[in-house]
Amino acid sequence: MRHVDFSPLYRSTVGFDRLFTMLDSLGQPDQAQSYPPYNIERTGDNTYRITMAVAGFDETELSIEAHAHVLAVKGEKAQDDQAEQTEFLYRGIAKRGFERRFQLADHVEVTNASLKNGLLHIDLLRNIPEAMKPRRIAIASEPVEAPKAIESRVV
């Protein structure tokens, strides 16, 4: 039996609220990429935040790029000469590079990014153009008079 796995779409989209609700019941597969761990939060009506745990990386080793509805976060660790001479008894801190991509909905923009205490925070804003926002139409309390027709006679 074939199984269609929609969890990558669920885990890497921002701004698709109905899609979140529909895919909420799906379980995460075992073979899904799990490094680095991250959260996607809704911080307001039109604001979101992606928080990634990037312990051991500094600002110079991280790059964030938004292009054509895709947000790409890349981390590349610089080579450390002293680490190669060190003998590790246990190595639990990942030192590998990564690239994580998120699909952004229409009109979602990256507004800010900050790194604090090993957590990379990326703030997003869904900026819907005024022409696409719903408008409230006022209902007149009195009926509007119909325009008067001008009668003409053909001679």
PLY file of the C-alpha trace (Angstrom):
ply
format ascii 1.0
element vertex 155
property float x
property float y
property float z
element edge 154
property int vertex1
property int vertex2
end_header
0.00 0.00 0.00
1.34 3.42 -0.92
1.31 6.18 1.64
1.48 9.86 0.66
3.46 11.82 3.22
2.36 15.47 3.54
4.30 16.18 6.74
7.19 18.01 4.99
4.63 20.50 3.68
3.15 20.89 7.16
6.51 21.38 8.83
7.95 23.96 6.42
5.12 26.34 5.55
4.35 29.71 7.01
1.10 31.52 6.37
-0.96 28.55 5.21
-3.27 28.43 8.25
-5.91 26.15 6.74
-3.20 23.78 5.59
-1.90 23.60 9.17
-5.34 22.59 10.41
-5.89 19.95 7.72
-2.50 18.32 8.17
-2.45 18.50 11.96
-3.63 14.91 12.31
-0.72 13.41 10.31
2.14 11.84 12.24
5.75 12.76 11.65
7.71 10.10 9.78
10.86 8.59 11.27
13.02 9.51 8.29
12.19 13.23 8.36
15.09 15.63 8.66
15.32 16.71 12.28
18.46 18.89 12.42
18.36 21.64 13.48
15.17 21.54 15.54
12.82 24.49 15.08
9.45 25.94 16.08
6.97 27.92 14.01
4.90 30.27 16.13
2.02 32.58 15.37
2.74 35.76 17.33
-0.17 37.88 16.05
-2.89 38.05 13.43
-0.39 38.56 10.61
2.95 37.87 12.29
4.91 34.66 12.65
8.24 33.60 14.15
10.52 30.72 13.23
12.88 29.75 16.06
15.76 27.41 15.25
18.17 25.85 17.75
21.59 26.49 16.23
23.89 25.95 19.22
27.54 26.40 18.37
26.95 28.63 15.33
27.60 32.36 15.33
26.30 35.12 13.03
29.15 34.72 10.55
28.44 31.01 10.03
24.70 31.45 9.34
23.01 32.84 6.24
19.33 33.58 5.66
17.97 34.13 2.16
14.40 34.78 1.01
13.70 34.37 -2.68
10.54 33.51 -4.66
8.40 32.28 -1.73
11.25 30.20 -0.26
13.12 31.03 2.93
16.48 29.24 3.09
18.52 29.09 6.30
22.03 27.71 5.90
24.70 27.03 8.51
28.29 26.14 7.69
30.76 25.48 10.49
34.31 26.76 9.99
37.10 24.21 10.38
38.79 24.33 13.78
42.40 23.12 13.86
42.38 22.50 17.62
39.29 20.28 17.41
41.10 17.88 15.05
43.87 17.42 17.62
41.37 16.77 20.43
40.30 13.22 21.21
36.57 13.11 21.94
35.26 10.46 24.32
31.69 11.42 23.46
30.57 13.93 20.84
26.96 15.01 21.34
27.12 18.54 19.97
26.52 18.44 16.23
29.08 20.31 14.20
27.71 19.54 10.79
26.42 22.10 8.36
22.75 22.30 7.44
20.31 23.88 5.04
16.65 24.18 5.93
14.03 25.54 3.50
10.60 26.91 4.33
7.84 27.58 1.82
6.31 31.03 2.37
2.75 31.92 1.44
1.94 34.86 -0.81
2.65 38.26 0.73
4.78 36.86 3.61
7.95 38.89 4.17
10.95 38.38 6.44
11.14 41.42 8.74
13.88 40.60 11.23
16.39 37.93 12.28
18.33 37.69 15.53
20.61 35.19 17.26
20.46 34.96 21.04
21.56 32.15 23.39
21.94 29.66 20.53
18.44 30.33 19.16
17.95 31.93 15.75
14.70 33.94 15.64
13.27 34.87 12.23
10.26 37.20 12.30
7.78 37.12 9.42
4.92 39.43 8.44
1.99 38.61 6.20
1.35 41.93 4.46
-1.88 41.59 2.48
-2.39 44.38 -0.09
-5.31 46.70 0.58
-7.04 45.62 -2.65
-7.16 41.99 -1.45
-8.51 42.70 2.04
-12.24 42.22 2.63
-14.25 45.45 2.64
-17.36 46.23 4.62
-20.19 47.58 2.48
-22.52 50.02 4.22
-26.25 49.31 3.96
-28.43 52.38 3.48
-31.29 52.73 5.95
-33.57 54.54 3.48
-34.25 53.31 -0.01
-32.42 55.27 -2.66
-34.71 56.96 -5.16
-34.64 55.41 -8.58
-33.39 57.75 -11.30
-36.18 59.37 -13.27
-36.51 58.30 -16.85
-36.74 60.96 -19.50
-39.54 60.25 -21.90
-39.08 61.07 -25.53
-41.40 60.76 -28.44
-40.37 59.75 -31.88
-41.79 62.00 -34.58
0 1
1 2
2 3
3 4
4 5
5 6
6 7
7 8
8 9
9 10
10 11
11 12
12 13
13 14
14 15
15 16
16 17
17 18
18 19
19 20
20 21
21 22
22 23
23 24
24 25
25 26
26 27
27 28
28 29
29 30
30 31
31 32
32 33
33 34
34 35
35 36
36 37
37 38
38 39
39 40
40 41
41 42
42 43
43 44
44 45
45 46
46 47
47 48
48 49
49 50
50 51
51 52
52 53
53 54
54 55
55 56
56 57
57 58
58 59
59 60
60 61
61 62
62 63
63 64
64 65
65 66
66 67
67 68
68 69
69 70
70 71
71 72
72 73
73 74
74 75
75 76
76 77
77 78
78 79
79 80
80 81
81 82
82 83
83 84
84 85
85 86
86 87
87 88
88 89
89 90
90 91
91 92
92 93
93 94
94 95
95 96
96 97
97 98
98 99
99 100
100 101
101 102
102 103
103 104
104 105
105 106
106 107
107 108
108 109
109 110
110 111
111 112
112 113
113 114
114 115
115 116
116 117
117 118
118 119
119 120
120 121
121 122
122 123
123 124
124 125
125 126
126 127
127 128
128 129
129 130
130 131
131 132
132 133
133 134
134 135
135 136
136 137
137 138
138 139
139 140
140 141
141 142
142 143
143 144
144 145
145 146
146 147
147 148
148 149
149 150
150 151
151 152
152 153
153 154
